[in-house]
Amino acid sequence: MTTKAKLAESILHSDVAGLPVLIIGAGLAGLTVALDLAKTQKVMLMAKRGLSESATAWAQGGIVGVVDKEHDSIDAHVSDTLDAGAGLVVESTARYIAEESAAAIEWLVEQGVPFTTDKDGPMGLHLTREGGHSQRRIAHAADATGKAIHEVLLDHARANPNITILEHWIALDLITNRHLGAKEKRNRPNRCYGVYALDINTNQVQTIAAKSVVLATGGVGKVYRYTSNPDTATGDGIAMAWRAGCRVGNMEFIQFHPTCLYHPSDRTFLITEALRGEGGLLKLPDGTRFMPEHDKRNELAPRDIVARAIDFEMKKHGLDYVNLDATHLGEAFIKEHFPMIYARCLSLGLDITKEPIPVVPAAHYTCGGVVTDLHGKTDLPGLYAVGEATYTGLHGANRLASNSLLECVVIGKAAAKDIATAQTPQLPNLPLWDESQVEDADEQVVIAHNWDELRSLMWNYVGIVRTNRRLERALHRIELLRNEVQEYYSNFRVTRDLIELRNLLECAELIVRSALLRRESRGLHYSRDYPETWAVSYPTILTPRSGAKPAQK
């Protein structure tokens, strides 16, 4: 059956037996769910850009695996996760995911992921160490682990007859009871029935029904001007779940990766933490090391500490960047262990075996997101979320390096198991997307201008160091931008840029409101107004206001 025919089956379909599970996002989290579910279920995998454009493919460092039983333990991994998370990690979540880490690595090896090997290492793997880890426990594929994992799993998905892949499709909103007529919703418990999605290939909005919907849409890094994230990181899943009535948690904790390449031709290229794990040193332009003045763990302190230290030194000395020096590791070592970084920098005229790498912090990871349990269940029946789009309690106030890929696999497999056994009620007839009152936009300058303004104000007012005054200014401007974009959204046909900007504004407001509620400094949230850390603290959980209007025009 062709992809078009398979899709037609799911549009306005009320026969549950014939419906697929719809997975939005084709990174590691989405692919894990898809491959596990495809053993028994029809699956539809939706990617809003090319299949290779995901945060997974950009991940360099690796994935945590407690596989070295001689030197490492579950308790040690849990302890490191708790320490990095600055008092807000849910210990039961951290323990569950640590206990499943070896099985996650084994599954990826079985899929054919070409991890870097060491004949004397546990499971025959070479394990590296990253900031915040007390032991070497990071399985990696040189310095391009995410790309290696992603390519292997994509090949499996493409070859699976139970998986239909929709490339260049973007979800607009989740379909719930709020979209149904009075007769359809009467005595019917609220749930997710599917999505409205824009087929970018044809510029048509389709109504897609599904047994269950899985949000695997990644984080919201593109809300900031400087980010290590791909263009896909626009918070789509978080925004859609919030509009559908789901809680979100810990959105104030945006992880800024300490070392993003500072170069006029490339400001999104990440310099993996593993380079510091292997001995790379952070220095001022005059060659002076500065991390010993900030933390006893030096370059291997957790990311929030290193990022704030760099930010402090840049402001103190009026610098545009600091240097990450790995020249003392030797040319052979660098080329063997960091071939991708070496090649990319060399293509930009920078030989990292002979000169230091100019780096700056950049928005990297969204530690909060849609509240889920350990099976990926959200507050809305029929809706699951996995990966960076979620808040499971694992990351707390700061994510421990390389726990993210692990969470994708562990929660992804748990979600697939839950979905496979879930009972889906008969679906109602779903309304079509109504475009009768809109027209084609005559110009796109409003979208481009508002996108630029949002990313600038978030960088300047809601960055590594915050104040209440900055946050209040940001919130005021975000509200004005949201009104402008909502008016535009109501009068013109949707485009991918418009959908993404709308979602970014939704997420920006969630970040700022969460930050205003936290009256202390903790982990990734540092406030000049509240520099102290409370002895006891709790997650920031936001609940949508009731009576939200449907997004359909």
SULGIJO-V901969 format. One record per residue. SS is DSSP state (A for helix, B for strand, O for the rest). Layout:
SS
SS
This chain:
O
O
A
A
A
A
A
A
A
A
B
O
O
O
O
A
A
A
O
O
B
B
B
B
O
O
O
A
A
A
A
A
A
A
A
A
A
O
O
O
O
O
B
B
B
B
B
O
O
O
O
O
O
O
A
A
A
A
O
O
O
O
B
B
O
O
O
O
O
O
O
O
O
A
A
A
A
A
A
A
A
A
A
A
O
O
O
O
O
O
A
A
A
A
A
A
A
A
A
O
A
A
A
A
A
A
A
A
A
A
A
O
O
O
O
O
B
O
O
O
O
A
A
A
B
O
B
B
O
O
O
O
O
O
O
O
O
B
B
O
O
O
O
O
A
A
A
A
A
A
A
A
A
A
A
A
A
A
A
O
O
O
B
B
B
B
B
O
B
B
B
B
B
B
B
O
A
A
A
O
O
A
A
A
A
O
O
O
O
O
O
O
O
B
B
B
B
B
B
O
O
O
O
B
B
B
B
B
B
O
O
O
B
B
B
O
O
O
O
O
A
A
A
O
O
O
B
O
O
O
O
O
O
O
O
A
A
A
A
A
A
A
A
O
O
O
O
B
B
O
O
O
O
B
B
B
B
B
B
B
B
O
O
O
O
O
O
O
O
B
O
O
O
A
A
A
A
O
O
O
B
B
B
O
O
O
O
O
B
O
A
A
A
O
O
O
O
A
A
A
O
O
A
A
A
A
A
A
A
A
A
A
A
A
A
A
A
O
O
O
O
B
B
B
B
O
A
A
A
O
A
A
A
A
A
A
A
O
A
A
A
A
A
A
A
A
A
O
O
O
O
O
O
O
O
O
B
B
B
B
B
B
B
B
B
B
O
O
B
B
B
O
O
O
O
O
B
O
O
O
O
O
B
B
B
O
A
A
A
B
B
O
O
O
O
O
O
O
O
O
O
O
A
A
A
A
A
A
A
A
A
A
A
A
A
A
A
A
A
A
A
O
O
O
O
O
O
O
O
O
O
O
O
O
O
O
O
O
B
O
O
O
O
O
A
A
A
A
A
A
A
A
A
A
A
A
A
A
A
A
A
O
O
O
B
B
O
A
A
A
A
A
A
A
A
A
A
A
A
A
A
A
A
A
A
A
A
A
A
A
A
B
O
O
O
A
A
A
A
A
A
A
A
A
A
A
A
A
A
A
A
A
A
A
A
A
A
O
O
O
O
B
O
O
B
B
B
O
O
O
O
O
O
O
O
O
O
O
O
O
B
B
O
O
O
O
O
O
O
O
O
O
O
